[in-house]
């Protein structure tokens, strides 16, 4: 890896910003891609996957020539019914809030240029190479009328590359938004590194959903940080199923009383795919609540991991925290690793966690076959019913319909 100043030699970047990027890149080079020596990466070694699948990794630092209309036509949603941000290869191509009163929405494209000290190697990589930062601020008391689709498209001619994207959404007091992150990756052997941050001020509501649309041979890392103030609610759903490798990492900080965080997820894998959802919910104040439910379906040598931690500070009395992970293993060659954790320093709390795995019930399959279904139809019906517990927790009905259509439930 060369000095970043040489990589960006023809870019219009200020001297101070270029220096910051170089500092972030130097930190990343010292740390490298995470490997199994790190506790948080011991089940799915990203360094191994990068070296095995993308040994000669390049960095996407310029826009490609594209037919934007053709790309929009291939999105399996009528996007005109929604607000949307179109990102192509990590660059913002279009922002559309045509359904909203734009006086209540502020959009910035200049990143915070202060040099920060960050321990996460992949975040340092992201800060070094993302060139098209986006920040959306929803003003006080405004409830966004239509869901916001954030479309992350990677086109076919991008190969063996690292694409970095970063965006922030700020909700002022009593604001509300639903966000659907869609990744449509039409390429092969790339590493997509997405970092997103949500700040929820008092009495605000975030509904945030993530779906990888199509089958692809790529590696994804999705890092989500959420700060939740008094009386605010964060609802998060992850549908993890289509890339060869994907790790979704979500950190929620419950900062004040009566704040709540909900994280639900599906990992549905086949053909040697490797996916992980890792969560950490920090209860940092009294009377806070969290709920987590992760369900997995694994087939044909696939591997899933769920690492979930509930942390309760000594100040966080009357915490209510729940966490559960379950997996169905459809054959003997699959692997599920569950690592539920509680770290509690308060004494007046209600916290529980659990993890289980098993096979489909043969008696139920036989019963359905006696009612006229063949074996594959019976299995699908049981799996769909098992996963619907997560889908039913999506409270935005418009997005629920989209996700059901995408994952064919």
DRENDO-1510 file (C-alpha; in Angstrom, 1 decimal, always signed):
<recs>
REC; n; res; u; v; w
REC; 1; UNK; +0.0; +0.0; +0.0 .
REC; 2; UNK; +1.4; +3.3; -1.0 .
REC; 3; UNK; +1.3; +6.7; +0.6 .
REC; 4; UNK; -2.3; +8.1; +0.2 .
REC; 5; UNK; -0.9; +11.5; -1.0 .
REC; 6; UNK; +0.2; +9.7; -4.2 .
REC; 7; UNK; -3.2; +8.1; -4.6 .
REC; 8; UNK; -5.0; +11.4; -4.3 .
REC; 9; UNK; -2.4; +13.5; -6.2 .
REC; 10; UNK; -4.9; +14.6; -8.9 .
REC; 11; UNK; -7.8; +15.3; -6.5 .
REC; 12; UNK; -9.0; +18.7; -5.4 .
REC; 13; UNK; -8.5; +18.1; -1.7 .
REC; 14; UNK; -7.2; +20.8; +0.8 .
REC; 15; UNK; -3.8; +20.2; +2.3 .
REC; 16; UNK; -5.3; +19.7; +5.8 .
REC; 17; UNK; -7.9; +17.2; +4.6 .
REC; 18; UNK; -5.3; +15.3; +2.7 .
REC; 19; UNK; -3.1; +15.2; +5.8 .
REC; 20; UNK; -6.0; +13.9; +7.8 .
REC; 21; UNK; -6.7; +11.2; +5.2 .
REC; 22; UNK; -3.0; +10.2; +5.2 .
REC; 23; UNK; -3.1; +9.9; +9.1 .
REC; 24; UNK; -6.2; +7.7; +8.9 .
REC; 25; UNK; -4.6; +5.5; +6.2 .
REC; 26; UNK; -1.4; +5.2; +8.2 .
REC; 27; UNK; -3.4; +4.0; +11.3 .
REC; 28; UNK; -5.2; +1.5; +9.0 .
REC; 29; UNK; -1.9; +0.1; +7.6 .
REC; 30; UNK; -0.6; -0.5; +11.1 .
REC; 31; UNK; -3.7; -2.3; +12.2 .
REC; 32; UNK; -4.6; -4.0; +8.9 .
REC; 33; UNK; -7.8; -5.8; +8.1 .
REC; 34; UNK; -9.3; -7.5; +11.2 .
REC; 35; UNK; -8.4; -11.1; +11.8 .
REC; 36; UNK; -9.3; -13.9; +14.2 .
REC; 37; UNK; -6.8; -12.8; +16.8 .
REC; 38; UNK; -9.3; -10.1; +17.7 .
REC; 39; UNK; -12.1; -11.2; +19.9 .
REC; 40; UNK; -14.8; -9.5; +17.9 .
REC; 41; UNK; -13.5; -11.2; +14.7 .
REC; 42; UNK; -12.6; -14.6; +15.9 .
REC; 43; UNK; -15.5; -16.4; +14.1 .
REC; 44; UNK; -15.2; -14.7; +10.6 .
REC; 45; UNK; -11.7; -13.6; +9.7 .
REC; 46; UNK; -12.0; -10.6; +7.3 .
REC; 47; UNK; -8.2; -10.5; +6.7 .
REC; 48; UNK; -8.3; -14.1; +5.5 .
REC; 49; UNK; -11.3; -13.5; +3.2 .
REC; 50; UNK; -9.7; -10.4; +1.6 .
REC; 51; UNK; -6.4; -12.2; +1.0 .
REC; 52; UNK; -8.2; -15.3; -0.4 .
REC; 53; UNK; -10.8; -13.5; -2.6 .
REC; 54; UNK; -9.3; -10.0; -3.4 .
REC; 55; UNK; -5.5; -10.3; -3.0 .
REC; 56; UNK; -4.8; -7.3; -5.2 .
REC; 57; UNK; -7.2; -4.8; -3.7 .
REC; 58; UNK; -7.7; -1.4; -5.4 .
REC; 59; UNK; -9.5; +1.7; -4.1 .
REC; 60; UNK; -12.3; +3.4; -5.9 .
REC; 61; UNK; -11.6; +7.2; -5.8 .
REC; 62; UNK; -13.3; +8.5; -8.9 .
REC; 63; UNK; -16.7; +8.4; -10.5 .
REC; 64; UNK; -17.5; +6.0; -13.4 .
REC; 65; UNK; -19.4; +6.9; -16.5 .
REC; 66; UNK; -22.9; +5.5; -16.0 .
REC; 67; UNK; -26.4; +5.5; -17.4 .
REC; 68; UNK; -28.2; +6.6; -14.2 .
REC; 69; UNK; -31.7; +6.1; -15.7 .
REC; 70; UNK; -30.9; +2.5; -16.7 .
REC; 71; UNK; -29.6; +1.8; -13.1 .
REC; 72; UNK; -32.8; +3.2; -11.6 .
REC; 73; UNK; -35.0; +1.1; -13.9 .
REC; 74; UNK; -33.3; -2.0; -12.6 .
REC; 75; UNK; -34.1; -1.3; -9.0 .
REC; 76; UNK; -37.0; -3.7; -8.1 .
REC; 77; UNK; -39.0; -0.9; -6.5 .
REC; 78; UNK; -41.0; +2.1; -7.9 .
REC; 79; UNK; -38.7; +4.6; -6.3 .
REC; 80; UNK; -40.8; +7.6; -7.4 .
REC; 81; UNK; -43.1; +6.6; -4.5 .
REC; 82; UNK; -40.3; +7.3; -2.0 .
REC; 83; UNK; -37.6; +9.8; -1.2 .
REC; 84; UNK; -34.2; +8.4; -2.2 .
REC; 85; UNK; -30.5; +8.9; -2.3 .
REC; 86; UNK; -28.7; +7.1; -5.2 .
REC; 87; UNK; -25.1; +6.1; -4.5 .
REC; 88; UNK; -23.1; +4.5; -7.3 .
REC; 89; UNK; -19.7; +3.0; -6.5 .
REC; 90; UNK; -19.7; +5.1; -3.2 .
REC; 91; UNK; -20.5; +8.4; -4.9 .
REC; 92; UNK; -23.8; +10.4; -4.5 .
REC; 93; UNK; -25.4; +10.7; -7.9 .
REC; 94; UNK; -28.9; +12.0; -7.0 .
REC; 95; UNK; -30.8; +13.1; -3.9 .
REC; 96; UNK; -34.6; +13.4; -4.1 .
REC; 97; UNK; -36.9; +14.6; -1.3 .
REC; 98; UNK; -39.8; +15.5; -3.7 .
REC; 99; UNK; -42.4; +14.3; -1.2 .
REC; 100; UNK; -41.3; +16.5; +1.6 .
REC; 101; UNK; -41.3; +20.1; +2.8 .
REC; 102; UNK; -37.6; +20.8; +2.1 .
REC; 103; UNK; -37.5; +23.7; +4.6 .
REC; 104; UNK; -37.4; +21.0; +7.3 .
REC; 105; UNK; -34.6; +19.0; +5.7 .
REC; 106; UNK; -31.0; +20.2; +5.6 .
REC; 107; UNK; -28.4; +18.3; +3.5 .
REC; 108; UNK; -24.6; +18.7; +3.9 .
REC; 109; UNK; -21.9; +17.2; +1.8 .
REC; 110; UNK; -18.8; +18.4; +3.6 .
REC; 111; UNK; -17.4; +16.0; +6.2 .
REC; 112; UNK; -16.1; +17.0; +9.6 .
REC; 113; UNK; -12.5; +17.8; +8.8 .
REC; 114; UNK; -11.2; +17.5; +12.3 .
REC; 115; UNK; -8.7; +14.7; +12.7 .
REC; 116; UNK; -10.1; +12.1; +15.1 .
REC; 117; UNK; -8.6; +9.3; +17.0 .
REC; 118; UNK; -10.4; +6.1; +16.1 .
REC; 119; UNK; -9.5; +2.5; +17.0 .
REC; 120; UNK; -11.7; +0.7; +14.4 .
REC; 121; UNK; -9.3; -0.2; +11.5 .
REC; 122; UNK; -12.2; -0.3; +9.0 .
REC; 123; UNK; -13.4; +3.1; +10.0 .
REC; 124; UNK; -10.0; +4.5; +9.5 .
REC; 125; UNK; -10.0; +3.0; +6.1 .
REC; 126; UNK; -13.4; +4.5; +5.4 .
REC; 127; UNK; -12.3; +8.0; +6.5 .
REC; 128; UNK; -9.2; +7.8; +4.4 .
REC; 129; UNK; -10.9; +6.9; +1.2 .
REC; 130; UNK; -14.6; +8.1; +1.2 .
REC; 131; UNK; -14.9; +11.2; -1.0 .
REC; 132; UNK; -18.6; +11.9; -1.0 .
REC; 133; UNK; -19.8; +12.2; +2.6 .
REC; 134; UNK; -23.5; +12.9; +3.1 .
REC; 135; UNK; -25.3; +14.3; +6.2 .
REC; 136; UNK; -29.1; +14.7; +6.4 .
REC; 137; UNK; -30.6; +16.7; +9.2 .
REC; 138; UNK; -34.3; +16.5; +9.9 .
REC; 139; UNK; -35.6; +19.6; +11.7 .
REC; 140; UNK; -37.5; +19.7; +15.0 .
REC; 141; UNK; -41.1; +18.3; +15.0 .
REC; 142; UNK; -40.9; +17.2; +11.3 .
REC; 143; UNK; -42.1; +13.7; +10.5 .
REC; 144; UNK; -40.8; +12.6; +7.1 .
REC; 145; UNK; -43.8; +11.6; +5.1 .
REC; 146; UNK; -42.3; +8.9; +2.8 .
REC; 147; UNK; -39.6; +6.4; +3.6 .
REC; 148; UNK; -36.0; +7.3; +2.5 .
REC; 149; UNK; -34.4; +4.7; +0.2 .
REC; 150; UNK; -30.7; +4.8; +0.3 .
REC; 151; UNK; -29.7; +2.9; -2.8 .
REC; 152; UNK; -26.1; +1.6; -2.8 .
REC; 153; UNK; -25.3; +0.4; -6.3 .
REC; 154; UNK; -22.0; -1.1; -7.4 .
REC; 155; UNK; -21.8; -1.6; -11.2 .
REC; 156; UNK; -20.4; -4.5; -13.1 .
REC; 157; UNK; -17.1; -3.0; -14.3 .
REC; 158; UNK; -15.8; -2.5; -10.7 .
REC; 159; UNK; -13.6; -5.4; -9.8 .
REC; 160; UNK; -11.2; -6.3; -7.0 .
REC; 161; UNK; -11.9; -2.9; -5.4 .
REC; 162; UNK; -12.6; -1.3; -2.0 .
REC; 163; UNK; -15.7; +1.0; -2.1 .
REC; 164; UNK; -16.1; +3.2; +1.0 .
REC; 165; UNK; -19.3; +5.1; +1.9 .
REC; 166; UNK; -20.2; +7.2; +4.9 .
REC; 167; UNK; -23.4; +9.1; +5.9 .
REC; 168; UNK; -25.0; +10.6; +9.0 .
REC; 169; UNK; -28.6; +11.3; +9.8 .
REC; 170; UNK; -29.5; +13.7; +12.6 .
REC; 171; UNK; -33.0; +13.8; +14.0 .
REC; 172; UNK; -33.8; +17.0; +16.0 .
REC; 173; UNK; -36.4; +16.9; +18.8 .
REC; 174; UNK; -39.6; +15.1; +18.0 .
REC; 175; UNK; -38.5; +14.3; +14.4 .
REC; 176; UNK; -39.2; +11.0; +12.7 .
REC; 177; UNK; -37.8; +9.1; +9.6 .
REC; 178; UNK; -37.9; +5.6; +8.1 .
REC; 179; UNK; -34.8; +4.5; +6.2 .
REC; 180; UNK; -34.4; +1.5; +3.9 .
REC; 181; UNK; -30.8; +0.8; +3.0 .
REC; 182; UNK; -30.6; -1.3; -0.2 .
REC; 183; UNK; -27.3; -2.7; -1.6 .
REC; 184; UNK; -27.5; -3.8; -5.2 .
REC; 185; UNK; -24.1; -5.3; -6.1 .
REC; 186; UNK; -23.8; -6.3; -9.8 .
REC; 187; UNK; -20.0; -6.7; -9.6 .
REC; 188; UNK; -17.6; -9.4; -8.4 .
REC; 189; UNK; -14.8; -9.6; -5.8 .
REC; 190; UNK; -15.2; -6.2; -4.2 .
REC; 191; UNK; -15.1; -5.1; -0.6 .
REC; 192; UNK; -17.9; -2.6; +0.3 .
REC; 193; UNK; -17.2; -0.7; +3.6 .
REC; 194; UNK; -20.3; +1.3; +4.7 .
REC; 195; UNK; -20.4; +3.4; +7.9 .
REC; 196; UNK; -23.6; +5.2; +9.0 .
REC; 197; UNK; -24.4; +7.2; +12.1 .
REC; 198; UNK; -27.8; +8.2; +13.5 .
REC; 199; UNK; -28.3; +10.8; +16.2 .
REC; 200; UNK; -31.7; +10.8; +17.8 .
REC; 201; UNK; -32.5; +13.8; +19.9 .
REC; 202; UNK; -35.3; +13.9; +22.5 .
REC; 203; UNK; -38.6; +12.2; +21.5 .
REC; 204; UNK; -37.5; +11.3; +18.0 .
REC; 205; UNK; -38.1; +8.0; +16.1 .
REC; 206; UNK; -35.8; +6.2; +13.7 .
REC; 207; UNK; -36.9; +3.1; +11.7 .
REC; 208; UNK; -33.8; +1.8; +10.0 .
REC; 209; UNK; -33.7; -1.3; +7.7 .
REC; 210; UNK; -30.9; -3.0; +5.7 .
REC; 211; UNK; -31.3; -5.4; +2.8 .
REC; 212; UNK; -28.8; -6.8; +0.3 .
REC; 213; UNK; -30.9; -7.2; -2.9 .
REC; 214; UNK; -29.2; -9.7; -5.2 .
REC; 215; UNK; -26.9; -12.7; -5.1 .
REC; 216; UNK; -23.3; -11.6; -5.5 .
REC; 217; UNK; -19.7; -12.6; -4.8 .
REC; 218; UNK; -18.6; -9.7; -2.7 .
REC; 219; UNK; -17.6; -8.9; +0.9 .
REC; 220; UNK; -19.5; -6.3; +2.9 .
REC; 221; UNK; -18.9; -4.6; +6.2 .
REC; 222; UNK; -21.7; -2.4; +7.5 .
REC; 223; UNK; -21.1; -0.4; +10.7 .
REC; 224; UNK; -24.0; +1.5; +12.3 .
REC; 225; UNK; -23.7; +3.8; +15.3 .
REC; 226; UNK; -26.8; +5.1; +17.0 .
REC; 227; UNK; -27.0; +7.7; +19.8 .
REC; 228; UNK; -30.5; +7.7; +21.5 .
REC; 229; UNK; -31.6; +10.5; +23.8 .
REC; 230; UNK; -34.6; +10.8; +26.2 .
REC; 231; UNK; -37.9; +9.3; +25.0 .
REC; 232; UNK; -36.5; +8.3; +21.6 .
REC; 233; UNK; -36.9; +5.0; +19.8 .
REC; 234; UNK; -34.6; +3.2; +17.4 .
REC; 235; UNK; -36.0; +0.3; +15.4 .
REC; 236; UNK; -33.4; -1.7; +13.3 .
REC; 237; UNK; -33.9; -4.7; +11.1 .
REC; 238; UNK; -31.1; -6.4; +9.1 .
REC; 239; UNK; -31.9; -8.9; +6.3 .
REC; 240; UNK; -28.5; -10.6; +5.7 .
REC; 241; UNK; -28.6; -13.1; +2.8 .
REC; 242; UNK; -27.0; -12.4; -0.6 .
REC; 243; UNK; -23.3; -11.6; -0.5 .
REC; 244; UNK; -20.6; -14.2; -0.1 .
REC; 245; UNK; -19.4; -12.5; +3.1 .
REC; 246; UNK; -21.2; -9.8; +5.2 .
REC; 247; UNK; -20.8; -8.4; +8.7 .
REC; 248; UNK; -23.3; -6.0; +10.1 .
REC; 249; UNK; -22.2; -4.3; +13.3 .
REC; 250; UNK; -24.6; -2.2; +15.3 .
REC; 251; UNK; -23.8; -0.1; +18.4 .
REC; 252; UNK; -26.6; +1.6; +20.2 .
REC; 253; UNK; -26.0; +4.0; +23.1 .
REC; 254; UNK; -29.1; +4.6; +25.3 .
REC; 255; UNK; -28.1; +8.0; +26.7 .
REC; 256; UNK; -31.2; +9.1; +28.7 .
REC; 257; UNK; -34.3; +7.9; +30.4 .
REC; 258; UNK; -37.1; +6.1; +28.5 .
REC; 259; UNK; -34.9; +5.6; +25.4 .
REC; 260; UNK; -35.4; +2.3; +23.6 .
REC; 261; UNK; -33.5; +0.2; +21.0 .
REC; 262; UNK; -34.8; -2.7; +19.0 .
REC; 263; UNK; -32.6; -4.8; +16.8 .
REC; 264; UNK; -34.1; -7.7; +14.8 .
REC; 265; UNK; -32.4; -9.7; +12.1 .
REC; 266; UNK; -32.5; -12.6; +9.6 .
REC; 267; UNK; -29.4; -14.5; +8.3 .
REC; 268; UNK; -30.5; -16.7; +5.5 .
REC; 269; UNK; -27.6; -18.5; +3.8 .
REC; 270; UNK; -26.6; -21.1; +1.2 .
REC; 271; UNK; -23.6; -22.3; -0.7 .
REC; 272; UNK; -20.6; -21.5; +1.6 .
REC; 273; UNK; -21.8; -18.0; +2.5 .
REC; 274; UNK; -20.5; -16.5; +5.7 .
REC; 275; UNK; -22.5; -13.8; +7.5 .
REC; 276; UNK; -22.4; -12.2; +11.0 .
REC; 277; UNK; -24.5; -9.8; +12.9 .
REC; 278; UNK; -22.8; -8.2; +15.9 .
REC; 279; UNK; -24.6; -5.9; +18.3 .
REC; 280; UNK; -23.8; -4.0; +21.4 .
REC; 281; UNK; -26.4; -2.1; +23.3 .
REC; 282; UNK; -25.1; +0.2; +26.0 .
REC; 283; UNK; -27.7; +1.1; +28.7 .
REC; 284; UNK; -26.2; +4.3; +30.2 .
REC; 285; UNK; -29.2; +5.8; +32.0 .
REC; 286; UNK; -32.2; +4.7; +34.1 .
REC; 287; UNK; -35.4; +3.3; +32.6 .
REC; 288; UNK; -34.1; +2.3; +29.3 .
REC; 289; UNK; -35.2; -0.7; +27.2 .
REC; 290; UNK; -33.7; -3.0; +24.5 .
REC; 291; UNK; -35.0; -6.0; +22.5 .
REC; 292; UNK; -33.0; -8.2; +20.1 .
REC; 293; UNK; -34.1; -11.2; +18.1 .
REC; 294; UNK; -31.9; -12.8; +15.4 .
REC; 295; UNK; -33.0; -15.8; +13.4 .
REC; 296; UNK; -30.8; -17.8; +11.0 .
REC; 297; UNK; -31.5; -20.4; +8.3 .
REC; 298; UNK; -28.4; -22.2; +7.1 .
REC; 299; UNK; -27.8; -24.6; +4.2 .
REC; 300; UNK; -25.0; -26.1; +2.1 .
REC; 301; UNK; -21.8; -25.4; +4.1 .
REC; 302; UNK; -22.9; -21.9; +5.1 .
REC; 303; UNK; -21.8; -20.2; +8.3 .
REC; 304; UNK; -23.6; -17.7; +10.5 .
REC; 305; UNK; -22.5; -15.8; +13.6 .
REC; 306; UNK; -24.4; -13.7; +16.1 .
REC; 307; UNK; -22.4; -11.8; +18.8 .
REC; 308; UNK; -24.7; -9.7; +21.0 .
REC; 309; UNK; -23.8; -7.8; +24.1 .
REC; 310; UNK; -26.0; -5.9; +26.6 .
REC; 311; UNK; -24.0; -3.5; +28.8 .
REC; 312; UNK; -25.7; -2.0; +31.8 .
REC; 313; UNK; -23.9; +0.9; +33.5 .
REC; 314; UNK; -24.1; +1.3; +37.3 .
REC; 315; UNK; -26.4; +4.4; +36.7 .
REC; 316; UNK; -28.8; +2.4; +34.5 .
REC; 317; UNK; -31.2; +1.1; +37.2 .
REC; 318; UNK; -34.6; -0.3; +36.0 .
REC; 319; UNK; -33.0; -1.4; +32.7 .
REC; 320; UNK; -35.1; -3.9; +30.7 .
REC; 321; UNK; -33.0; -5.9; +28.2 .
REC; 322; UNK; -33.9; -8.9; +26.1 .
REC; 323; UNK; -31.8; -10.9; +23.6 .
REC; 324; UNK; -32.4; -14.1; +21.7 .
REC; 325; UNK; -30.7; -15.9; +18.7 .
REC; 326; UNK; -32.0; -19.0; +17.0 .
REC; 327; UNK; -30.8; -21.0; +14.1 .
REC; 328; UNK; -32.2; -23.8; +11.8 .
REC; 329; UNK; -29.5; -26.0; +10.3 .
REC; 330; UNK; -30.8; -27.7; +7.2 .
REC; 331; UNK; -27.8; -30.1; +6.9 .
REC; 332; UNK; -24.8; -31.3; +8.8 .
REC; 333; UNK; -22.2; -29.1; +6.9 .
REC; 334; UNK; -23.5; -25.8; +8.3 .
REC; 335; UNK; -22.2; -23.9; +11.3 .
REC; 336; UNK; -23.8; -21.5; +13.7 .
REC; 337; UNK; -21.9; -19.6; +16.4 .
REC; 338; UNK; -23.8; -17.7; +19.0 .
REC; 339; UNK; -22.1; -15.5; +21.6 .
REC; 340; UNK; -24.7; -13.8; +23.8 .
REC; 341; UNK; -23.2; -11.6; +26.6 .
REC; 342; UNK; -24.5; -9.6; +29.6 .
REC; 343; UNK; -22.3; -7.1; +31.4 .
REC; 344; UNK; -24.3; -5.6; +34.3 .
REC; 345; UNK; -23.2; -3.1; +37.0 .
REC; 346; UNK; -26.7; -2.2; +38.3 .
REC; 347; UNK; -28.8; -4.3; +40.7 .
REC; 348; UNK; -32.4; -3.2; +39.7 .
REC; 349; UNK; -32.6; -4.6; +36.2 .
REC; 350; UNK; -34.5; -7.2; +34.1 .
REC; 351; UNK; -32.1; -8.7; +31.6 .
REC; 352; UNK; -32.1; -12.1; +29.8 .
REC; 353; UNK; -30.4; -13.7; +26.9 .
REC; 354; UNK; -30.4; -17.1; +25.1 .
REC; 355; UNK; -29.2; -18.9; +22.0 .
REC; 356; UNK; -30.3; -22.1; +20.4 .
REC; 357; UNK; -29.9; -24.1; +17.2 .
REC; 358; UNK; -31.6; -27.2; +15.7 .
REC; 359; UNK; -33.2; -28.9; +12.7 .
REC; 360; UNK; -36.6; -28.6; +11.1 .
REC; 361; UNK; -39.1; -30.8; +12.8 .
REC; 362; UNK; -39.6; -33.9; +10.7 .
REC; 363; UNK; -43.0; -34.5; +12.2 .
REC; 364; UNK; -44.2; -31.1; +11.0 .
REC; 365; UNK; -42.8; -31.8; +7.6 .
REC; 366; UNK; -44.6; -35.2; +7.5 .
REC; 367; UNK; -47.9; -33.6; +8.6 .
REC; 368; UNK; -47.7; -30.9; +5.8 .
REC; 369; UNK; -46.9; -33.6; +3.3 .
REC; 370; UNK; -50.1; -35.5; +4.3 .
REC; 371; UNK; -52.0; -32.3; +3.5 .
REC; 372; UNK; -50.8; -32.3; -0.1 .
REC; 373; UNK; -47.5; -30.5; -0.1 .
REC; 374; UNK; -44.3; -32.0; -1.4 .
REC; 375; UNK; -41.2; -32.1; +0.9 .
REC; 376; UNK; -39.6; -28.9; -0.5 .
REC; 377; UNK; -42.9; -27.0; -0.2 .
REC; 378; UNK; -43.4; -28.2; +3.3 .
REC; 379; UNK; -39.9; -27.1; +4.3 .
REC; 380; UNK; -40.4; -23.6; +2.7 .
REC; 381; UNK; -43.7; -23.1; +4.5 .
REC; 382; UNK; -42.0; -23.9; +7.9 .
REC; 383; UNK; -39.0; -21.7; +7.2 .
REC; 384; UNK; -41.2; -18.8; +6.1 .
REC; 385; UNK; -43.3; -19.1; +9.2 .
REC; 386; UNK; -40.1; -19.2; +11.4 .
REC; 387; UNK; -38.7; -16.0; +9.7 .
REC; 388; UNK; -42.0; -14.2; +9.8 .
REC; 389; UNK; -41.6; -13.5; +13.5 .
REC; 390; UNK; -38.8; -11.1; +12.5 .
REC; 391; UNK; -40.7; -9.6; +9.5 .
REC; 392; UNK; -43.7; -9.0; +11.6 .
REC; 393; UNK; -41.7; -6.7; +13.9 .
REC; 394; UNK; -41.2; -4.2; +11.0 .
REC; 395; UNK; -43.6; -1.4; +12.0 .
REC; 396; UNK; -43.4; +0.6; +8.7 .
REC; 397; UNK; -45.9; -1.3; +6.6 .
REC; 398; UNK; -44.6; +0.2; +3.3 .
REC; 399; UNK; -41.1; -1.1; +4.0 .
REC; 400; UNK; -42.5; -4.4; +5.3 .
REC; 401; UNK; -44.2; -5.0; +1.9 .
REC; 402; UNK; -41.0; -4.2; +0.0 .
REC; 403; UNK; -38.9; -6.5; +2.2 .
REC; 404; UNK; -41.4; -9.4; +1.9 .
REC; 405; UNK; -41.3; -9.1; -1.9 .
REC; 406; UNK; -37.5; -9.0; -2.0 .
REC; 407; UNK; -36.9; -12.0; +0.1 .
REC; 408; UNK; -40.0; -13.9; -1.3 .
REC; 409; UNK; -41.9; -14.6; +1.9 .
</recs>
